[in-house]
Amino acid sequence: MNRPFSVFIGLRYTLTRKHNFFLSFVSLISMLGVSLGVMILIIALSVMNGSISTLRSEALKSVPHVTISGPSVANNWQQQAAVATSSETVLAAAPFLQGEANALYQGRNKFINLRGIDASLEAAVVNNPGRRYQELLSVLAATENGIILGAQLAGSLGIVSSGELSITALNSLLARRLSDSQGFKVVGFADFGFYGNSDVALINLAQAESLFSRDPGTNLQLRLRMVDIFSAESDAIDALQEFDNLDIQPWNKIQANLFNALNMEKILTSFMLLMIVVIGAVNIVSTLVMVVADKGADVAILRTMGASKGTIMKIFIVQGLVAGVFGTLVGAVLGVLLALKITDISLFIERLINSVTGSNIYLISHLQTQINWIEVLWVCLAALLISFLATLYPAYRASKIQPAEVLRYE
């Protein structure tokens, strides 16, 4: 197969360097540097994607996919729910009312986010799998003054089984209207995710409306469960476009601080790890500079035979890209394989350390990874681009070699 002249010479320079061990060693180090950077970057991104996915799932156990609020929701939520659920992008809808309150149990008190729900509809909209949770909602619907507490909230109040506690709306507490307090019977504990277990409690919607009747800032809202959570806002707007003056808040805006911080951490981590690839590219520069010095006579001969400056540049660009391409491919393959097996690897290391030391050391055995193939592609393209940029200066220097000055001493 015929190959371009510059590619043929560049590959020949790369593959026939047995006589110069030092150059071969430096070239190997540069390839390993690129491989290491690509591999670690893919693993880190996969781990962070898995962590963000886990945190998103936990947050959605207590945060609605979409929250609909506005002046017309309180009086017209049934019609709005019917219109929303008629859309193929909406799975279910349910009303809720949420406000801040103080919970008092045997001298212990805690400020909580109290949510009034329609228990018969809540089961369809909640993103909280588990038969136990569905059973608790049925019990709550049958209990007039029942309340479901987050597991951590129950622990902080010292409630280990069923009990009765007093709830006072925050507005009533600030106004010293303690007579507005209502008693509730604990019907069970639920998992509301990492960010809801410590302060979320559920009661029936009728009791919530009575409890917050004097709180002007607490209004009835509509909760939607969407087919695609990543296009929740646009889908909800399309489903309810016939209604005016609605405030539509998707989950990623409600939890904007959390997910913006996670995404920023992901970007900064990726940038720092990309520096490993840059270090590998620096080795490519040093390798090519030495190769240009070593092959000066060959370059001069090629120039006298009619090779242009552009051809000389292409030769050394090809030679430098060999390390970048092989390093990127090896790093990508190893990164994907390790990302897929990182939980098994951590378990193996855990067992190995415990068997050697006789102690109980626990690593992050529940670590989850999620490979985003688009991100893997971008990592590979970034590594190839950095490798290409690293070849330009040495290739430019090679193209500036003057044949007469080099061959004068040959």
C-alpha positions as CSV (number, residue, x, y, z in Angstrom):
1,M,0.0,0.0,0.0
2,N,1.4,3.4,-1.0
3,R,1.8,5.8,1.9
4,P,2.5,9.6,1.8
5,F,6.2,10.3,1.8
6,S,6.1,12.3,5.1
7,V,4.2,9.5,6.8
8,F,6.6,6.8,5.6
9,I,9.7,8.7,6.7
10,G,8.1,9.7,10.1
11,L,7.1,6.1,10.9
12,R,10.5,4.9,9.8
13,Y,12.2,7.4,12.2
14,T,9.9,6.2,15.0
15,L,10.3,2.5,14.5
16,T,14.0,2.2,13.7
17,R,15.6,3.9,16.6
18,K,17.2,0.8,18.2
19,H,20.7,2.4,18.1
20,N,19.7,5.3,20.4
21,F,18.5,3.8,23.6
22,F,18.1,7.2,25.3
23,L,15.7,8.6,22.7
24,S,13.7,5.4,22.7
25,F,13.4,5.6,26.5
26,V,12.3,9.2,26.5
27,S,9.8,8.5,23.7
28,L,8.4,5.6,25.8
29,I,8.1,7.8,28.9
30,S,6.2,10.4,26.8
31,M,3.8,7.7,25.6
32,L,3.3,6.4,29.1
33,G,2.6,9.9,30.4
34,V,-0.1,10.4,27.8
35,S,-1.6,7.0,28.6
36,L,-1.5,7.6,32.4
37,G,-3.2,11.0,32.0
38,V,-6.0,9.7,29.7
39,M,-6.6,6.6,31.9
40,I,-6.8,8.6,35.2
41,L,-9.0,11.2,33.6
42,I,-11.5,8.6,32.2
43,I,-11.6,6.8,35.6
44,A,-12.1,10.1,37.5
45,L,-14.9,11.3,35.2
46,S,-16.6,7.9,35.4
47,V,-16.4,7.9,39.2
48,M,-17.7,11.5,39.4
49,N,-20.5,10.7,36.9
50,G,-21.5,7.7,39.1
51,S,-21.4,9.9,42.3
52,I,-23.5,12.6,40.6
53,S,-26.0,10.0,39.4
54,T,-26.3,8.5,42.9
55,L,-26.7,12.0,44.5
56,R,-29.3,12.9,41.9
57,S,-31.3,9.7,42.7
58,E,-31.1,10.4,46.4
59,A,-32.1,14.1,46.0
60,L,-35.1,13.0,43.8
61,K,-36.5,10.9,46.7
62,S,-37.6,14.1,48.3
63,V,-37.5,16.7,45.5
64,P,-40.2,16.7,42.8
65,H,-39.2,16.3,39.1
66,V,-41.1,19.5,38.5
67,T,-42.9,21.9,40.9
68,I,-45.8,24.0,39.5
69,S,-46.9,27.0,41.5
70,G,-48.9,30.1,40.9
71,P,-52.1,31.9,41.9
72,S,-54.3,29.5,39.9
73,V,-52.9,26.3,41.2
74,A,-54.8,26.2,44.5
75,N,-58.2,26.5,42.8
76,N,-57.4,24.8,39.5
77,W,-54.9,22.0,40.3
78,Q,-57.3,19.2,39.3
79,Q,-57.6,20.6,35.8
80,Q,-54.0,21.3,35.5
81,A,-53.1,17.8,36.7
82,A,-55.5,16.3,34.1
83,V,-54.0,18.4,31.3
84,A,-50.4,17.6,32.3
85,T,-51.0,13.8,32.6
86,S,-52.6,13.8,29.2
87,S,-49.1,14.6,27.8
88,E,-46.9,11.7,26.9
89,T,-44.0,13.3,28.7
90,V,-45.7,13.4,32.1
91,L,-46.3,10.2,34.1
92,A,-48.3,11.5,37.1
93,A,-49.3,14.6,39.0
94,A,-50.2,15.3,42.6
95,P,-50.8,18.3,44.8
96,F,-48.7,19.1,47.9
97,L,-48.2,21.9,50.4
98,Q,-44.9,22.5,52.1
99,G,-43.8,24.8,54.8
100,E,-41.4,25.1,57.7
101,A,-42.5,23.9,61.2
102,N,-41.2,23.0,64.6
103,A,-41.5,19.4,65.8
104,L,-41.6,18.8,69.6
105,Y,-41.3,15.3,71.1
106,Q,-40.6,14.7,74.9
107,G,-38.7,17.9,75.3
108,R,-36.7,17.6,72.0
109,N,-37.5,19.9,69.2
110,K,-36.3,20.3,65.6
111,F,-37.2,22.5,62.7
112,I,-38.4,20.5,59.8
113,N,-39.8,20.8,56.2
114,L,-43.3,19.6,56.6
115,R,-45.1,18.4,53.4
116,G,-48.8,17.9,53.2
117,I,-49.7,15.3,50.5
118,D,-52.6,13.5,49.0
119,A,-51.4,10.0,49.9
120,S,-53.5,8.3,47.2
121,L,-51.8,10.3,44.5
122,E,-48.3,10.6,46.0
123,A,-47.4,7.0,45.4
124,A,-47.6,7.7,41.6
125,V,-45.4,10.7,41.6
126,V,-42.7,9.8,44.2
127,N,-39.3,8.7,42.9
128,N,-38.9,6.4,45.9
129,P,-38.9,2.8,45.1
130,G,-39.7,0.2,47.7
131,R,-42.9,-1.5,48.9
132,R,-42.4,-0.3,52.4
133,Y,-42.8,3.3,51.4
134,Q,-46.0,2.5,49.4
135,E,-47.4,0.8,52.5
136,L,-46.6,3.8,54.7
137,L,-48.6,6.1,52.3
138,S,-51.6,3.8,52.6
139,V,-51.4,3.9,56.4
140,L,-51.0,7.7,56.3
141,A,-54.1,8.0,54.2
142,A,-56.1,6.0,56.7
143,T,-54.8,7.9,59.8
144,E,-56.3,11.4,60.3
145,N,-53.4,12.9,62.2
146,G,-50.7,10.6,61.0
147,I,-47.1,11.7,60.1
148,I,-44.2,9.9,58.3
149,L,-40.7,11.0,59.4
150,G,-37.4,10.8,57.7
151,A,-35.3,8.1,59.3
152,Q,-32.6,10.5,60.5
153,L,-35.2,13.0,61.7
154,A,-36.8,10.3,63.9
155,G,-33.4,9.5,65.3
156,S,-32.6,13.1,66.2
157,L,-36.0,13.4,68.0
158,G,-35.4,10.1,69.8
159,I,-38.4,8.3,68.3
160,V,-37.7,4.6,67.8
161,S,-41.2,3.4,67.3
162,S,-44.7,4.9,67.1
163,G,-45.2,8.0,69.2
164,E,-47.0,11.3,69.3
165,L,-45.4,14.7,68.7
166,S,-46.5,18.3,68.5
167,I,-46.1,20.3,65.3
168,T,-46.2,24.1,65.2
169,A,-46.0,26.1,62.0
170,L,-43.0,28.4,61.9
171,N,-45.1,31.5,61.3
172,S,-47.3,30.6,64.3
173,L,-44.2,29.9,66.5
174,L,-42.7,33.3,65.6
175,A,-46.1,35.0,66.4
176,R,-46.2,33.0,69.7
177,R,-49.5,31.4,68.8
178,L,-48.7,28.2,70.5
179,S,-52.4,27.3,70.5
180,D,-52.1,26.6,66.8
181,S,-50.0,23.5,67.5
182,Q,-51.4,20.2,66.4
183,G,-50.6,16.7,67.6
184,F,-49.6,13.9,65.2
185,K,-49.1,10.2,65.5
186,V,-46.0,8.7,64.0
187,V,-47.1,6.0,61.6
188,G,-43.6,5.1,60.3
189,F,-40.2,6.1,59.0
190,A,-39.2,6.5,55.4
191,D,-36.1,7.0,53.3
192,F,-36.1,10.5,51.8
193,G,-32.6,10.3,50.5
194,F,-29.3,11.9,51.7
195,Y,-30.8,15.4,51.7
196,G,-34.3,14.7,53.1
197,N,-33.8,12.2,55.9
198,S,-32.8,14.8,58.4
199,D,-35.7,17.2,58.1
200,V,-38.5,16.0,55.8
201,A,-41.9,14.8,57.2
202,L,-45.2,14.0,55.5
203,I,-48.7,14.6,56.7
204,N,-52.1,14.5,55.0
205,L,-52.9,17.5,52.8
206,A,-56.0,18.5,54.8
207,Q,-54.0,18.7,58.1
208,A,-51.3,20.7,56.3
209,E,-53.8,23.2,55.0
210,S,-55.2,23.6,58.6
211,L,-51.8,23.9,60.1
212,F,-50.5,26.5,57.7
213,S,-53.8,28.4,57.3
214,R,-52.3,31.5,58.8
215,D,-49.0,31.3,56.9
216,P,-49.4,33.5,53.7
217,G,-46.2,32.2,52.2
218,T,-47.3,28.6,52.1
219,N,-49.5,27.8,49.1
220,L,-50.7,24.7,47.4
221,Q,-48.4,23.5,44.6
222,L,-48.5,20.7,42.0
223,R,-45.9,18.1,41.6
224,L,-45.2,16.3,38.3
225,R,-43.3,13.1,37.6
226,M,-41.7,13.2,34.2
227,V,-40.6,10.6,31.7
228,D,-37.3,12.3,31.1
229,I,-35.9,14.2,34.0
230,F,-33.2,15.9,31.9
231,S,-35.8,17.7,29.8
232,A,-38.2,18.1,32.6
233,E,-38.6,21.9,32.4
234,S,-39.2,22.1,28.6
235,D,-41.6,19.1,28.7
236,A,-43.6,20.6,31.6
237,I,-43.9,23.9,29.8
238,D,-45.2,22.2,26.7
239,A,-47.6,20.1,28.7
240,L,-49.1,23.2,30.5
241,Q,-48.8,25.8,27.8
242,E,-52.5,26.6,27.8
243,F,-52.3,27.9,31.4
244,D,-50.9,31.4,32.2
245,N,-48.9,32.7,35.2
246,L,-47.4,29.4,36.2
247,D,-44.0,29.2,37.9
248,I,-42.4,26.0,36.7
249,Q,-39.3,24.8,38.6
250,P,-37.5,21.6,37.6
251,W,-35.5,19.6,40.1
252,N,-32.1,20.9,38.8
253,K,-33.1,24.5,39.6
254,I,-34.5,23.6,43.0
255,Q,-31.2,21.8,43.8
256,A,-29.1,24.2,41.7
257,N,-26.5,24.9,44.5
258,L,-25.7,21.2,44.9
259,F,-25.5,20.2,41.3
260,N,-23.7,23.4,40.2
261,A,-21.1,22.7,42.9
262,L,-20.7,19.1,41.7
263,N,-20.3,20.1,38.0
264,M,-17.8,22.8,38.9
265,E,-15.8,20.2,40.9
266,K,-15.9,17.9,37.9
267,I,-14.6,20.6,35.6
268,L,-11.8,21.6,37.9
269,T,-10.8,18.0,38.6
270,S,-10.8,17.3,34.8
271,F,-8.6,20.3,34.2
272,M,-6.1,19.3,36.9
273,L,-5.9,15.7,35.6
274,L,-5.5,17.0,32.1
275,M,-2.1,18.4,33.2
276,I,-0.8,14.8,33.3
277,V,-1.4,14.6,29.6
278,V,0.3,18.0,29.2
279,I,3.4,16.7,31.1
280,G,3.4,13.7,28.7
281,A,3.3,16.1,25.8
282,V,6.2,18.0,27.2
283,N,8.2,14.8,26.9
284,I,7.1,14.6,23.3
285,V,8.6,18.1,22.7
286,S,11.9,17.1,24.3
287,T,12.0,13.9,22.4
288,L,11.5,15.6,19.1
289,V,14.0,18.3,19.8
290,M,16.6,15.6,20.4
291,V,15.5,13.7,17.2
292,V,15.8,16.9,15.2
293,A,19.3,17.4,16.5
294,D,20.2,13.8,15.8
295,K,18.6,13.7,12.3
296,G,19.9,17.1,11.1
297,A,22.1,15.6,8.3
298,D,19.1,13.4,7.1
299,V,16.9,16.5,7.0
300,A,19.5,18.4,5.0
301,I,19.8,15.6,2.5
302,L,16.0,15.4,2.1
303,R,16.0,19.2,1.5
304,T,18.6,18.9,-1.2
305,M,16.6,16.1,-2.8
306,G,13.6,18.5,-3.1
307,A,11.7,18.0,0.1
308,S,9.8,21.2,1.1
309,K,9.7,22.8,4.5
310,G,6.1,21.6,4.8
311,T,7.2,18.0,4.1
312,I,9.9,18.2,6.8
313,M,7.4,19.5,9.3
314,K,4.9,16.7,8.5
315,I,7.6,14.1,9.0
316,F,8.3,15.2,12.6
317,I,4.6,15.8,13.3
318,V,3.9,12.2,12.3
319,Q,6.8,11.0,14.4
320,G,5.5,12.9,17.5
321,L,1.9,11.9,17.0
322,V,2.8,8.2,17.1
323,A,3.5,8.5,20.8
324,G,0.4,10.6,21.3
325,V,-1.9,8.2,19.3
326,F,-0.6,5.1,21.0
327,G,-0.6,6.7,24.4
328,T,-4.2,7.9,23.9
329,L,-5.4,4.5,22.7
330,V,-3.7,2.5,25.5
331,G,-4.9,5.0,28.1
332,A,-8.5,5.0,26.8
333,V,-8.7,1.2,26.8
334,L,-7.2,0.8,30.3
335,G,-9.3,3.7,31.6
336,V,-12.6,2.1,30.4
337,L,-11.7,-1.3,31.7
338,L,-10.6,-0.1,35.1
339,A,-13.7,2.2,35.3
340,L,-15.9,-0.9,34.7
341,K,-14.1,-3.0,37.3
342,I,-13.2,-0.4,39.9
343,T,-15.7,-1.8,42.5
344,D,-14.3,-5.3,42.1
345,I,-10.7,-3.9,42.3
346,S,-11.4,-2.0,45.5
347,L,-13.0,-5.1,47.1
348,F,-10.0,-7.2,46.1
349,I,-7.5,-4.7,47.6
350,E,-9.7,-4.5,50.7
351,R,-9.6,-8.3,51.2
352,L,-5.9,-8.4,50.4
353,I,-5.0,-5.7,53.0
354,N,-7.2,-7.3,55.6
355,S,-5.7,-10.8,55.0
356,V,-2.2,-9.4,55.3
357,T,-2.7,-7.1,58.3
358,G,-5.4,-9.1,60.1
359,S,-7.4,-5.8,60.5
360,N,-10.7,-4.6,59.3
361,I,-10.0,-1.9,56.7
362,Y,-12.9,-0.9,54.5
363,L,-12.5,0.9,51.2
364,I,-15.3,2.5,49.2
365,S,-16.7,-0.9,48.1
366,H,-20.0,0.6,47.0
367,L,-18.3,3.0,44.6
368,Q,-20.3,3.4,41.4
369,T,-19.0,4.4,38.1
370,Q,-20.9,5.6,35.0
371,I,-19.0,5.8,31.7
372,N,-20.1,8.7,29.4
373,W,-18.8,7.7,26.0
374,I,-19.1,11.3,24.8
375,E,-16.7,12.4,27.6
376,V,-14.3,9.5,26.7
377,L,-14.3,10.8,23.1
378,W,-13.6,14.3,24.3
379,V,-10.7,13.2,26.5
380,C,-9.1,11.3,23.6
381,L,-9.6,14.2,21.3
382,A,-8.0,16.6,23.9
383,A,-5.1,14.3,24.4
384,L,-4.5,14.0,20.6
385,L,-4.8,17.8,20.2
386,I,-2.2,18.4,23.0
387,S,0.1,15.8,21.4
388,F,-0.3,17.5,18.0
389,L,0.4,21.0,19.5
390,A,3.5,19.5,21.2
391,T,5.0,18.5,17.8
392,L,4.7,21.9,16.1
393,Y,7.7,23.7,17.6
394,P,10.2,20.8,17.0
395,A,8.8,20.3,13.5
396,Y,9.1,24.0,12.8
397,R,12.8,24.0,14.0
398,A,13.4,21.0,11.7
399,S,12.0,22.9,8.7
400,K,14.4,25.8,9.4
401,I,17.5,23.6,9.0
402,Q,19.8,25.0,6.3
403,P,21.2,22.2,4.2
404,A,24.4,24.1,3.3
405,E,25.3,24.8,6.9
406,V,24.7,21.2,8.0
407,L,26.4,19.4,5.1
408,R,29.4,21.7,5.1
409,Y,30.9,19.6,7.9
410,E,29.8,16.2,6.7
